[in-house]
């Protein structure tokens, strides 16, 4: 995966960063930590500039998040109920969980999107309830862009700091990315196997 990201950055430059970051938010797990980290290291080598890197990367993040936002907005809050009812076992959620999330989001909307951009698991999927709640496009875009810009700056900064070890990065990032992917899949399978619907009173 590391070689794929390196090839995409070498081929597409800032546009490659944009496409990778958009893809990361649509088809996980393409790790943004690796993408922006490698971008930061490219800055350290003089192959990129930090401001365009962060702007292009954040624009890609925002574009990718619109995929889930559009799905939520298209189907709406109630439109997802048949899907959750049918596939709740595999989603490990019940409609009650969706209702709670919807109420929480209506109350805390914009700041929730902003804060969740810093959380590894939820920074993408928070876009779905944002669309379900019909959050205004401009507010969603601003919260997503600002939160993502801060997070991407941290990642790029870490990559820049490690720039001197660029040639050795693949020895560590590859196994780390694989390990993270395996952990996510294992965690999901555990939730599916152990998940039980709530027992309701008759």
C-alpha positions in Angstrom: 0.0 0.0 0.0 2.9 2.3 0.8 4.3 1.9 -2.7 0.9 2.6 -4.2 0.7 5.9 -2.3 4.2 6.8 -3.2 3.6 6.1 -6.9 0.3 8.1 -6.9 2.1 11.1 -5.3 5.0 10.9 -7.7 2.6 10.6 -10.7 0.0 13.1 -9.7 1.7 15.5 -7.3 -0.8 17.7 -5.5 -3.6 16.2 -7.6 -2.5 12.8 -6.5 -2.7 13.9 -2.9 -6.3 15.2 -3.6 -7.4 12.0 -5.2 -5.9 9.8 -2.5 -7.4 11.8 0.3 -10.8 11.7 -1.4 -10.5 8.0 -1.9 -9.5 7.5 1.8 -12.9 8.9 2.8 -14.9 6.8 0.4 -13.2 3.4 0.4 -11.3 2.9 3.7 -8.8 1.8 4.8 -6.6 4.0 2.6 -4.8 5.6 5.6 -4.8 9.4 5.6 -2.0 9.2 8.2 0.3 7.6 5.6 -0.8 9.9 2.7 -0.3 13.2 4.5 2.8 11.8 6.3 4.4 11.0 3.0 3.4 14.3 1.7 5.1 16.0 4.7 8.2 14.0 4.0 8.1 15.2 0.4 8.0 18.7 1.7 11.1 18.0 3.7 12.9 16.7 0.6 11.9 19.9 -1.3 9.5 18.0 -3.7 6.4 19.8 -2.4 5.4 23.0 -0.5 3.5 22.7 2.8 0.7 25.1 2.1 -0.4 23.6 -1.3 0.0 20.1 0.3 -2.4 20.9 3.1 -4.9 22.8 0.9 -5.0 20.0 -1.7 -5.2 17.3 0.9 -7.9 19.0 2.8 -9.9 19.7 -0.3 -9.7 15.9 -1.1 -10.9 15.1 2.4 -13.8 17.5 2.1 -14.8 16.1 -1.4 -14.6 12.5 -0.1 -16.8 13.3 2.9 -19.4 14.7 0.6 -20.0 11.1 -0.7 -21.4 10.0 2.7 -23.1 13.4 3.3 -24.9 13.0 0.0 -26.1 9.5 0.8 -27.4 10.7 4.2 -29.1 13.7 2.6 -30.6 11.6 -0.2 -32.2 9.0 1.9 -32.9 11.1 5.0 -33.4 10.1 8.5 -36.5 7.9 8.0 -35.3 6.6 4.7 -32.6 4.6 6.4 -35.0 2.7 8.7 -35.8 -0.2 6.4 -32.1 -0.7 5.6 -31.1 -0.6 9.3 -34.0 -2.9 10.2 -32.9 -5.5 7.6 -29.1 -5.2 7.9 -28.8 -4.2 11.6 -27.1 -7.4 12.4 -24.2 -6.6 10.1 -24.1 -3.0 11.0 -24.3 -3.9 14.7 -26.8 -1.2 15.3 -30.6 -1.0 15.8 -32.9 1.8 14.8 -32.9 3.0 18.4 -29.2 3.7 18.0 -29.8 5.7 14.9 -32.5 7.7 16.6 -30.2 8.6 19.5 -27.5 9.6 17.1 -29.9 11.7 15.1 -31.2 13.6 18.2 -27.6 14.2 19.4 -26.6 15.5 16.0 -29.6 17.9 15.8 -28.5 19.3 19.1 -24.8 19.5 18.6 -24.5 19.6 14.7 -21.7 21.7 13.4 -19.3 21.4 16.3 -19.7 17.6 16.3 -18.6 17.5 12.6 -15.6 19.7 13.5 -14.5 17.7 16.6 -15.0 14.3 14.9 -12.5 15.2 12.2 -9.8 14.4 14.8 -11.1 10.9 15.6 -9.6 8.0 13.6 -12.8 5.9 13.3 -15.6 8.4 13.2 -14.1 11.3 11.2 -15.6 9.9 7.9 -18.8 8.3 9.1 -20.0 11.5 10.9 -20.8 12.8 7.4 -23.7 10.4 7.1 -25.8 11.7 10.1 -24.9 15.2 8.9 -26.6 14.5 5.6 -29.5 12.8 7.4 -30.1 15.8 9.5 -30.1 18.1 6.4 -27.2 20.1 7.7 -26.7 23.1 5.4 -24.1 22.5 2.7 -22.0 25.5 3.7 -21.9 24.6 7.4 -20.9 21.0 6.6 -18.2 22.2 4.2 -16.8 24.8 6.6 -16.7 22.4 9.6 -15.2 19.6 7.5 -12.6 21.8 5.9 -11.4 23.5 9.1 -11.3 20.4 11.2 -9.6 18.4 8.5 -7.1 21.2 7.8 -5.9 21.1 11.4 -5.7 17.3 11.4 -3.9 17.1 8.0 -1.5 19.8 9.2 -0.5 17.6 12.2 0.0 14.6 9.9 2.0 16.6 7.4 4.1 18.1 10.2 4.9 14.6 11.6 6.0 13.5 8.1 8.1 16.6 7.8 9.8 15.9 11.1 10.6 12.4 10.0 11.9 13.6 6.6 15.4 12.6 7.2 14.3 9.0 7.4 12.2 9.1 4.3 14.0 6.1 2.6 13.4 3.9 5.7 9.7 4.8 6.1 8.4 1.9 4.1 10.0 -0.5 6.6 7.7 0.8 9.3 4.6 2.2 7.5 3.8 -0.9 5.5 3.6 -3.2 8.5 1.8 -0.5 10.6 -0.8 0.0 7.9 -1.4 -3.7 7.5 -1.6 -4.1 11.3 -4.1 -1.3 11.6 -6.3 -2.8 8.8 -6.3 -6.2 10.4 -7.2 -4.7 13.8 -10.1 -2.8 12.2 -11.4 -5.9 10.5 -11.0 -8.1 13.5 -12.8 -5.5 15.7 -15.7 -5.4 13.3 -16.0 -9.2 13.1 -15.9 -9.4 16.9 -18.8 -6.9 17.1 -20.8 -8.9 14.5 -20.3 -12.2 16.3 -21.0 -10.9 19.8 -23.8 -8.5 18.9 -27.3 -9.2 20.2 -30.4 -7.2 19.7 -32.0 -5.5 22.7 -34.6 -7.5 24.6 -37.8 -5.5 24.6 -40.6 -5.9 27.1 -43.6 -7.7 25.7 
